[in-house]
């Protein structure tokens, strides 16, 4: 049964962006941000000058009650800046700071309609929120065929979506398969709603589009909206900013979709997890862009916060505070550039190493220009058998992402160790190709879809 609060939010979306209302899942229409304890506590925080007996924490001597052994882990931090609950939307100062960051790194967003980012517990959590808001059982979700396997858990297992792959790479052209993408979008946009996941830099391949490729992708989605399909474009930008080649489009494709069509909703997922090398802090963001503007964005923010309230309640206050302090630190930008230079040097070392013509007999590298990873297409080996042999006989770990493909995370290999890594991988492959009878039978379940 839809509550009055959800009805109010739905009415706002219907009035300002009817196409966006039609994109909402059944759960999305039911979600709202409660006005009970949370709202009353917020009011009391502002006005209860004598005694505030509202929120469910303990206080002592004017501060959050705490254990010394806990606060000793937060040297120089006040207990009130680490221990109390954060709002379900996230810390207001951090949300504003991240919006400034988005505008700084994506200058094309200037003047575009965009919500205030809502804090999520990592990008996966943001994907889950977007899935809850917009995906019903049977809805079609397009994902790249070079895919991060957790999309299946988020969209298919949790929401019972129909997953359709689109070809990511045109290996002959060493870039995106734009014609393949257009073909799949055109075929699938005959339905009333289409959810499309755009993952750049791509996991597992480490490929990001050029400016021309990004424009072409977005042109197809806008054309689908023109044909009457309601398009939810989810931009998984987890590795945003980790770009190594000059031809890479330096902004998110979100900038090319934001506010472009009434029947197209752009959703951006990003965060400190990868951009700031703070994986376990679990601080990320979900941001919306609709032609409906402020009222619609405010309603979507409340629905997202309601989704958070009804699952994890709120994201870690301490983690948010750490990220906010880091972003306000004068050394923040310089230190990020230094780490980017380290990763760029590794990526360039990988390319120089793989240029050795000997390697062509055992694998072909997929194009890569960004992120943490690159992938190899094996010529005559089963990827899982190869992975196991590398691990057990050479102590080398890689990920088998498909029967023919392995993913190499150069992000966690020192630059000087890269030649040895690929040399050992080459030797192992040559040994296996020379003695194919020693291969093993691999069950289908070995590969995460």
C-alpha positions in Angstrom: 0.0 0.0 0.0 1.5 3.3 -1.1 1.9 5.8 1.9 0.9 9.4 1.7 4.6 10.4 1.6 5.4 8.2 -1.4 2.2 9.5 -3.1 3.4 13.0 -2.6 6.8 12.2 -4.1 5.2 10.3 -7.0 2.9 13.3 -7.7 5.8 15.7 -7.9 7.6 13.4 -10.4 4.5 12.8 -12.4 3.8 16.6 -12.6 7.3 17.6 -13.6 8.7 14.5 -15.4 5.9 12.0 -16.3 8.4 9.8 -18.3 10.6 9.5 -15.2 7.6 8.4 -13.1 7.0 5.7 -15.7 10.6 4.5 -15.3 10.1 3.8 -11.6 9.8 0.2 -10.5 6.9 -0.9 -8.3 9.3 -0.6 -5.4 10.6 2.7 -6.6 7.0 4.1 -6.5 6.6 2.8 -2.9 9.8 4.3 -1.6 9.8 7.5 0.5 11.9 9.2 3.1 10.1 8.9 6.5 9.2 11.9 8.6 9.1 10.1 11.9 12.1 9.8 14.3 14.6 11.2 11.8 12.7 14.4 11.0 11.8 15.0 14.6 15.4 14.5 15.7 16.6 16.8 13.0 14.2 19.5 14.2 15.2 18.9 17.8 18.9 19.3 16.9 18.1 22.8 15.7 15.7 23.9 18.3 16.0 21.8 21.5 18.2 24.3 23.4 17.6 22.8 26.9 17.4 19.0 26.5 17.4 16.8 23.4 16.0 13.4 24.2 15.2 12.3 20.7 17.9 10.4 18.8 18.9 6.8 19.7 22.5 7.4 20.8 24.1 8.0 24.2 25.7 11.2 25.2 28.0 12.2 28.1 29.4 15.5 29.1 28.2 17.2 25.9 29.7 14.7 23.5 28.8 11.3 22.1 29.5 8.7 24.7 32.5 6.6 23.7 35.0 4.1 24.6 38.6 5.4 24.9 39.9 2.3 23.1 37.6 3.2 20.1 38.4 6.9 20.0 42.2 6.2 20.2 41.8 4.8 16.7 40.7 8.3 15.6 43.5 10.4 16.7 42.6 14.1 16.8 38.9 13.5 16.0 36.1 14.6 18.1 33.7 11.8 19.0 30.8 13.8 17.5 32.6 13.7 14.1 32.9 9.9 14.0 30.4 8.0 16.1 26.9 9.4 15.7 24.7 8.3 12.9 25.0 10.2 9.6 21.9 11.3 7.8 20.5 8.7 5.3 21.3 11.2 2.5 24.9 11.5 3.7 26.7 14.3 5.4 25.5 17.6 3.9 29.0 19.1 3.6 30.3 16.0 1.8 27.4 15.9 -0.6 28.1 19.6 -1.5 31.8 18.9 -1.8 31.3 16.0 -4.1 29.0 18.1 -6.3 31.8 20.7 -6.6 34.2 17.8 -7.5 31.8 16.6 -10.2 31.6 20.1 -11.7 35.4 20.5 -11.5 36.2 17.2 -13.2 33.2 17.3 -15.7 33.1 21.0 -16.8 30.4 20.2 -19.4 28.0 19.7 -16.5 27.9 23.5 -15.9 24.4 24.6 -16.3 23.0 21.1 -16.7 20.2 19.9 -14.4 21.7 17.6 -11.7 20.7 16.4 -8.2 22.8 16.8 -5.1 24.7 13.5 -4.8 23.4 11.0 -2.2 26.0 9.1 -0.3 26.1 5.3 -0.7 28.1 2.6 0.9 30.3 2.0 -2.2 29.4 2.0 -5.9 27.9 -1.5 -5.6 25.4 -0.2 -3.1 24.6 2.7 -5.5 24.0 0.2 -8.3 21.6 -1.7 -6.0 19.7 1.5 -5.2 19.4 2.3 -8.9 18.2 -1.2 -9.5 15.6 -1.0 -6.7 14.3 2.3 -8.0 14.0 1.5 -11.7 14.1 -2.3 -12.3 11.0 -4.6 -12.1 11.0 -8.3 -12.8 11.2 -8.8 -16.6 12.6 -5.4 -17.4 15.5 -5.4 -19.9 18.9 -4.3 -18.7 21.7 -3.9 -21.3 25.2 -4.6 -20.0 28.5 -4.9 -21.9 29.6 -8.4 -23.0 32.9 -7.7 -21.2 31.2 -7.5 -17.9 31.7 -7.2 -14.2 30.0 -10.3 -12.9 28.3 -8.6 -10.0 25.9 -6.9 -12.4 24.2 -10.3 -12.5 23.7 -10.3 -8.8 22.5 -6.7 -8.7 20.1 -6.8 -11.6 19.2 -10.4 -12.4 19.3 -12.2 -9.0 18.0 -9.3 -6.8 15.5 -7.8 -9.3 14.8 -10.6 -11.8 15.7 -8.5 -14.8 16.2 -9.8 -18.3 19.9 -9.2 -19.0 21.0 -8.6 -22.6 24.6 -8.1 -23.5 25.9 -5.6 -26.1 29.3 -6.0 -27.8 31.8 -3.7 -26.1 34.8 -3.8 -28.3 35.6 -3.8 -32.0 38.9 -5.7 -31.7 39.9 -5.1 -35.3 39.5 -1.3 -34.9 40.9 -1.4 -31.3 37.9 0.6 -30.0 34.3 0.4 -29.1 31.9 -1.6 -31.2 29.6 1.3 -32.0 27.6 -0.5 -34.7 27.0 -3.5 -32.4 25.9 -1.2 -29.6 23.5 0.7 -31.9 22.1 -2.6 -33.2 21.3 -3.9 -29.7 19.8 -0.6 -28.5 17.6 -0.3 -31.6 16.3 -3.8 -31.2 15.6 -3.6 -27.5 14.2 -0.1 -27.5 11.0 -1.3 -29.0 9.9 -1.9 -25.4 8.5 0.8 -23.2 11.5 1.0 -20.9 15.2 0.2 -21.3 17.9 0.3 -18.6 21.4 0.6 -20.1 24.6 0.2 -18.0 27.6 2.2 -19.3 30.7 1.2 -17.4 33.8 3.3 -18.1 36.7 2.7 -17.4 35.4 -0.7 -18.1 35.9 -3.6 -15.7 37.4 -6.0 -16.8 39.0 -4.6 -20.0 40.2 -1.1 -18.8 38.8 0.6 -21.9 37.3 4.1 -22.0 35.8 5.8 -25.0 37.3 8.6 -27.1 35.3 11.8 -27.3 33.8 10.7 -30.6 32.9 7.3 -29.3 31.2 8.7 -26.2 29.2 11.1 -28.4 28.1 8.2 -30.6 27.0 6.1 -27.6 24.9 8.9 -26.2 23.4 9.7 -29.7 22.0 6.1 -29.8 20.4 6.5 -26.4 18.9 9.8 -27.2 17.6 8.4 -30.5 16.0 5.5 -28.5 14.2 8.1 -26.3 13.1 9.9 -29.5 11.5 6.7 -30.6 9.3 6.6 -27.5 11.4 4.3 -25.3 12.0 5.5 -21.7 15.7 5.1 -21.2 17.5 4.8 -17.8 21.2 5.3 -18.5 23.3 4.1 -15.5 26.8 5.4 -15.7 29.1 3.2 -13.5 32.0 5.5 -13.2 33.8 3.6 -10.4 37.2 4.1 -11.9 36.6 7.7 -13.2 39.7 9.8 -13.7 42.1 7.0 -14.1 42.8 7.8 -17.8 46.2 7.1 -19.4 45.9 7.9 -23.1 45.5 11.4 -24.5 42.6 10.4 -26.8 40.4 9.2 -23.9 37.3 11.3 -23.3 38.2 13.0 -20.0 34.6 13.4 -18.7 31.9 11.0 -17.8 29.4 10.0 -20.5 26.9 11.3 -17.9 27.8 14.8 -19.0 26.5 14.0 -22.5 23.2 12.6 -21.2 22.4 14.9 -18.4 19.2 16.8 -19.1 19.2 15.9 -22.8 15.7 14.4 -23.2 12.5 14.1 -21.2 12.4 10.3 -21.7 16.0 9.8 -20.7 17.1 9.7 -17.0 20.9 9.7 -16.4 22.2 8.1 -13.2 25.8 8.6 -12.2 27.6 6.2 -9.8 31.1 7.1 -8.5 33.0 7.6 -5.3 36.1 7.8 -3.3 36.5 4.0 -3.3 38.6 3.9 -6.5 39.1 7.6 -7.3 40.7 8.3 -3.9 42.2 4.8 -3.3 39.9 4.3 -0.3 38.2 1.1 -1.1 37.3 -0.2 2.3 35.9 3.2 3.5 32.8 2.5 1.3 32.1 6.1 0.4 30.4 6.6 -3.0 27.5 8.6 -4.5 24.5 8.4 -6.7 23.5 11.4 -8.7 20.5 11.9 -11.0 19.8 14.1 -14.0 16.4 14.7 -15.5 14.9 17.5 -17.6 12.3 17.7 -14.8 14.9 19.6 -12.8 15.0 20.4 -9.0 11.6 19.1 -7.9 12.2 15.7 -9.6 15.8 15.5 -8.3 14.6 16.3 -4.8 12.0 13.5 -5.0 14.5 11.0 -6.4 17.0 11.9 -3.6 14.3 11.2 -1.0 13.5 7.9 -2.6 17.2 7.0 -2.7 17.5 8.0 1.0 14.4 6.0 1.8 16.0 3.0 0.2 19.1 3.5 2.3 17.0 4.0 5.4 15.1 0.8 4.8 18.3 -1.3 4.3 21.4 -0.1 6.0 19.9 3.0 7.7 22.9 5.2 6.9 26.4 5.0 5.7 29.5 5.2 8.0 29.8 8.7 9.5 33.5 8.1 10.2 34.3 7.1 6.6 32.4 10.1 5.3 34.2 12.4 7.6 37.6 11.0 6.6 36.8 11.6 2.9 35.5 15.1 3.5 38.7 16.0 5.4 40.9 14.6 2.7 39.1 16.5 0.0 39.6 19.7 2.0 43.3 19.0 2.5 45.6 21.2 0.5 47.6 18.1 -0.6 44.5 16.3 -1.9 44.9 17.1 -5.7 48.6 16.8 -5.7 48.6 13.4 -4.0 45.9 12.1 -6.4 48.0 13.2 -9.4 51.1 11.4 -8.0 49.2 8.1 -7.6 47.7 8.5 -11.1 51.2 8.9 -12.5 52.3 5.7 -10.8 49.4 3.8 -12.4 50.0 5.5 -15.8 53.6 4.3 -15.7 52.4 0.8 -15.0 49.9 0.9 -17.9 52.6 2.1 -20.3 55.0 -0.6 -19.1 52.3 -3.2 -19.8 51.9 -1.9 -23.3 55.6 -1.9 -24.0 56.0 -5.4 -22.5 53.1 -6.8 -24.5 54.6 -5.4 -27.8 57.0 -8.3 -27.8 56.0 -10.3 -30.9 56.6 -13.6 -29.2 53.4 -13.1 -27.2 51.2 -13.1 -30.3 51.4 -16.9 -30.4 49.6 -17.3 -27.1 47.3 -14.3 -26.6 45.9 -11.0 -28.0 45.5 -8.0 -25.6 42.2 -6.3 -25.7 42.5 -2.5 -26.1 42.9 -0.7 -22.8 43.6 2.9 -21.8 42.4 3.5 -18.3 41.4 2.0 -14.9 43.0 -0.8 -13.0 42.9 -3.7 -15.5 43.6 -5.1 -18.9 42.5 -8.4 -20.5 44.1 -11.0 -22.7 42.3 -13.2 -25.1 44.0 -16.6 -25.1 44.5 -18.3 -28.5 44.4 -22.0 -27.6 43.8 -22.3 -23.9 40.9 -22.6 -21.5 41.2 -19.5 -19.2 40.2 -21.3 -16.0 42.7 -24.1 -16.6 45.4 -21.5 -17.4 44.5 -19.5 -14.3 44.8 -22.6 -12.1 48.1 -23.6 -13.6 49.5 -20.1 -13.1 48.5 -20.1 -9.5 49.5 -23.6 -8.5 52.8 -23.9 -10.4 54.0 -20.3 -10.6 52.4 -18.5 -7.8 50.8 -16.0 -10.1 47.2 -14.9 -9.7 45.0 -13.6 -12.5 41.2 -13.7 -13.0 39.4 -15.9 -15.6 36.5 -13.7 -16.8 35.4 -15.9 -19.7 36.4 -19.3 -21.2 38.9 -17.4 -23.4 39.8 -14.3 -21.3 42.0 -13.5 -18.3 42.1 -10.2 -16.5 45.3 -8.8 -15.2 45.2 -6.1 -12.5 48.3 -4.1 -13.2 47.1 -1.7 -10.5 48.6 -4.1 -7.9 51.8 -5.0 -9.6 54.9 -2.8 -9.2 56.2 -1.4 -12.5 59.5 -3.2 -12.4 57.7 -6.5 -11.8 55.5 -6.3 -14.9 58.0 -7.8 -17.5 58.5 -10.8 -15.2 54.7 -11.3 -14.7 54.1 -11.5 -18.5 57.2 -13.6 -19.1 56.1 -16.2 -16.6 52.5 -16.1 -18.0 54.0 -16.6 -21.5 56.1 -19.6 -20.5 53.2 -21.2 -18.7 51.0 -20.8 -21.8 53.7 -22.3 -24.0 54.0 -25.3 -21.8 50.3 -25.9 -21.8 50.0 -25.6 -25.5 52.8 -28.1 -26.0 51.0 -30.6 -23.8 47.3 -30.1 -24.3 46.4 -33.5 -22.9 47.3 -32.2 -19.5 44.4 -29.8 -19.5 41.5 -30.2 -17.1 37.8 -30.3 -17.5 36.3 -27.0 -16.4 32.7 -26.8 -15.1 30.5 -24.0 -16.4 30.1 -22.8 -12.8 33.8 -21.8 -12.7 33.0 -18.5 -14.5 31.0 -15.7 -12.8 28.6 -14.4 -15.4 
